C-alpha cells in the first residue's frame, strides 16, 4: 500500500501523463523511471524519486500550473 505521499505522486502522474518528458527534465527523474512508478512496475520506489516528484507537483500547484 503506497504511503500518502506516494499515492499523491501516483495520482498526479496519472493526471499529467502527456507531460512526463517535461517532468523528467525538471526533476532529474528519468522518464522511464516515471513510467515505471506510474504503472506501479516499481512497487516501492526510492524516497528520493518520490520526494523530487512531490516537490515538482507542489511547485506546480503553488505557481498555478496544474500538471
PELINUR-V380266 format. One record per residue. N is the residue number from 1. RES is the residue in one small letter. PHI is phi in whole degrees, 0 to 359 (none if undefined). PSI is psi as a letter, one per 30 degrees, with the letter a starting at -180 (NA if undefined). D_LAST is the distance of its C-alpha to the last C-alpha in Angstrom with 2 decimals. Layout:
# PELINUR-V380266
N:RES:PHI:PSI:D_LAST  N:RES:PHI:PSI:D_LAST
This chain:
# PELINUR-V380266
1:x:none:k:23.99  2:x:294:k:20.75  3:x:291:l:20.75  4:x:305:e:18.55  5:x:293:e:16.28  6:x:298:e:16.29  7:x:299:e:15.63  8:x:297:e:12.58  9:x:298:e:11.21  10:x:301:e:12.38  11:x:297:e:10.76  12:x:290:e:7.18  13:x:296:e:8.22  14:x:299:e:9.72  15:x:289:f:6.99  16:x:243:g:5.14  17:x:311:e:8.77  18:x:286:f:9.34  19:x:250:g:7.53  20:x:302:e:9.54  21:x:300:e:12.12  22:x:292:e:10.19  23:x:296:e:8.98  24:x:301:e:12.67  25:x:296:e:13.98  26:x:290:e:12.36  27:x:263:f:13.32  28:x:81:g:16.52  29:x:267:k:15.91  30:x:299:l:17.11  31:x:301:e:15.29  32:x:296:e:18.16  33:x:294:e:17.74  34:x:300:e:14.08  35:x:300:e:15.52  36:x:293:e:18.38  37:x:295:e:16.50  38:x:297:e:14.32  39:x:274:f:17.59  40:x:66:g:19.46  41:x:295:e:21.88  42:x:262:j:21.76  43:x:287:e:22.66  44:x:228:i:22.87  45:x:294:l:20.65  46:x:298:k:21.75  47:x:302:e:20.86  48:x:299:e:19.95  49:x:294:e:17.19  50:x:297:e:15.74  51:x:296:e:16.17  52:x:299:e:14.53  53:x:292:e:11.34  54:x:297:e:11.60  55:x:299:e:12.32  56:x:301:e:9.34  57:x:294:e:7.01  58:x:296:e:9.86  59:x:296:e:10.00  60:x:295:e:6.59  61:x:293:e:7.97  62:x:296:e:11.31  63:x:277:f:10.74  64:x:86:g:9.29  65:x:255:j:6.07  66:x:288:k:3.76  67:x:270:NA:0.00
